[in-house]
Amino acid sequence: MFASQHDHLKTVNESISGARPIDEETLSSVAVLAERLDRLKETSSLFADVAFSDDVQELADCEMISAIS
């Protein structure tokens, strides 16, 4: 699981930094990380104020728009 988690983080980080294009893999990784963050928030109020950076939130918004389209 750690390798998979690291891959999602790496993909998103590289996309934000411009080292790789923002593609379907990036948007999928953002969705996975968003789901994991939601699960953490459900498990404990300690995570209630944890949020993505503005850059990652922008990608998450793109993922939601592409899912609607």
C-alpha positions as CSV (number, residue, x, y, z in Angstrom):
1,M,0.0,0.0,0.0
2,F,2.8,2.4,0.8
3,A,4.2,2.2,-2.7
4,S,0.8,2.8,-4.2
5,Q,0.3,5.8,-1.9
6,H,3.7,7.1,-2.8
7,D,2.9,6.8,-6.5
8,H,-0.2,8.9,-6.2
9,L,1.6,11.6,-4.2
10,K,4.5,11.5,-6.7
11,T,2.2,11.8,-9.7
12,V,0.4,14.8,-8.2
13,N,3.6,16.5,-7.1
14,E,5.2,16.0,-10.5
15,S,2.2,17.4,-12.2
16,I,2.0,20.5,-10.0
17,S,5.7,21.2,-10.5
18,G,5.4,20.8,-14.3
19,A,7.6,17.7,-14.5
20,R,4.8,15.7,-16.1
21,P,1.6,16.7,-17.8
22,I,-1.7,17.0,-16.1
23,D,-3.5,14.0,-17.5
24,E,-6.0,11.3,-16.6
25,E,-3.5,9.6,-14.3
26,T,-3.0,12.8,-12.4
27,L,-6.7,13.4,-12.0
28,S,-7.2,9.8,-10.9
29,S,-4.4,10.2,-8.3
30,V,-6.0,13.3,-7.0
31,A,-9.4,11.5,-6.7
32,V,-7.7,8.6,-4.8
33,L,-6.0,11.0,-2.4
34,A,-9.2,13.0,-1.9
35,E,-11.1,9.8,-1.0
36,R,-8.3,8.9,1.5
37,L,-8.5,12.4,3.1
38,D,-12.3,12.1,3.4
39,R,-11.9,8.7,5.1
40,L,-9.4,10.2,7.6
41,K,-11.7,13.1,8.3
42,E,-14.5,10.5,9.1
43,T,-12.3,8.6,11.5
44,S,-11.2,11.5,13.7
45,S,-11.9,15.1,14.2
46,L,-8.2,15.7,14.4
47,F,-8.2,15.7,10.6
48,A,-11.2,18.1,10.2
49,D,-9.0,21.1,9.2
50,V,-6.7,19.2,7.0
51,A,-7.0,20.3,3.4
52,F,-5.2,20.2,0.0
53,S,-3.0,23.0,-1.0
54,D,-4.5,25.5,-3.5
55,D,-2.7,23.8,-6.4
56,V,-4.0,20.3,-5.5
57,Q,-7.5,21.7,-4.9
58,E,-7.4,23.2,-8.4
59,L,-6.6,19.8,-9.8
60,A,-9.4,18.2,-7.7
61,D,-11.8,20.8,-9.1
62,C,-10.6,19.9,-12.7
63,E,-11.3,16.2,-11.9
64,M,-14.8,17.0,-10.7
65,I,-15.5,19.0,-13.9
66,S,-14.2,16.3,-16.1
67,A,-16.3,13.7,-14.3
68,I,-19.4,15.8,-14.9
69,S,-18.7,16.4,-18.6
